[in-house]
């Protein structure tokens, strides 16, 4: 009987730890996708000669693009 109770508590602890670390991992992934971390800047339009649009999900929103400089001047 005691073995079943200990096993149930161990499973409960593992579930709680999985939820805690799962949320931390999601926050980390979202922060690494920010436009600033990619070396870009959120703008309504990118300069075609000097910048490119980042394709993918960033924190710029629907009305602006993450513009990343092609080279430094």
PAZADREN-182329 format. One record per residue (C-alpha): residue in one letter; x, y, z; residue number from 1. Coordinates in steps of 0.001 Angstrom, whole numbers. Each point is the difference from the previous one (the first is absolute). Layout:
<nodes>
("A", (X, Y, Z), NUM)
...
</nodes>
This chain:
<nodes>
("X", (0, 0, 0), 1)
("X", (2785, 2434, 897), 2)
("X", (1761, -718, -3285), 3)
("X", (-3050, 1096, -1987), 4)
("X", (-258, 3266, 1950), 5)
("X", (3712, 750, -482), 6)
("X", (-223, -780, -3725), 7)
("X", (-3068, 2262, -391), 8)
("X", (1784, 2856, 1786), 9)
("X", (3087, -473, -2166), 10)
("X", (-2123, 168, -3160), 11)
("X", (-1723, 3148, 1286), 12)
("X", (3378, 1654, 678), 13)
("X", (1210, -911, -3504), 14)
("X", (-3124, 1505, -1562), 15)
("X", (422, 3247, 1958), 16)
("X", (3669, 236, -1019), 17)
("X", (-881, -637, -3647), 18)
("X", (-2557, 2831, 51), 19)
("X", (2436, 2431, 1640), 20)
("X", (2897, -736, -2363), 21)
("X", (-2312, -169, -3037), 22)
("X", (-1155, 3581, 590), 23)
("X", (3583, 1230, 525), 24)
("X", (1071, -1602, -3269), 25)
("X", (-2839, 1676, -1887), 26)
("X", (977, 3406, 1413), 27)
("X", (3613, -560, -1039), 28)
("X", (-1003, -972, -3541), 29)
("X", (-2223, 3069, -359), 30)
("X", (2753, 2336, 1225), 31)
("X", (2562, -1372, -2431), 32)
("X", (-2353, 755, -2906), 33)
("X", (-180, 3705, 756), 34)
("X", (1034, 2284, -2848), 35)
("X", (2663, 1711, 2107), 36)
("X", (1617, -3342, 869), 37)
("X", (147, -815, -3710), 38)
("X", (1901, 3242, -605), 39)
("X", (-2923, 1776, -1628), 40)
("X", (-2397, 2869, 505), 41)
("X", (-3797, 75, -281), 42)
("X", (-1040, 2294, -2869), 43)
("X", (-3017, 479, -2240), 44)
("X", (2219, -391, -3099), 45)
("X", (3553, -1264, -483), 46)
("X", (2613, 1817, -2075), 47)
("X", (266, -2320, -3029), 48)
("X", (3674, 746, -623), 49)
("X", (1290, -305, 3548), 50)
("X", (-2401, -2270, 1877), 51)
("X", (-1904, -3210, -376), 52)
("X", (-3247, -1106, 1598), 53)
("X", (287, -2781, 2518), 54)
("X", (-2293, -2848, -979), 55)
("X", (-1463, -1569, 3097), 56)
("X", (-1768, 884, 3205), 57)
("X", (1379, 2968, 1930), 58)
("X", (-1356, 2503, 2503), 59)
("X", (-540, 2739, -2626), 60)
("X", (-3696, -660, -475), 61)
("X", (-2137, -15, -3129), 62)
("X", (587, 3587, -1174), 63)
("X", (3800, 26, -2), 64)
("X", (2910, -2147, -1110), 65)
("X", (3218, -1032, 1666), 66)
("X", (2576, 1680, -2261), 67)
("X", (3527, -1400, 307), 68)
("X", (2964, 1871, -1493), 69)
("X", (1750, -1927, -2759), 70)
("X", (3367, 1572, 840), 71)
("X", (1371, 2689, 2306), 72)
("X", (1057, 3319, -1431), 73)
</nodes>
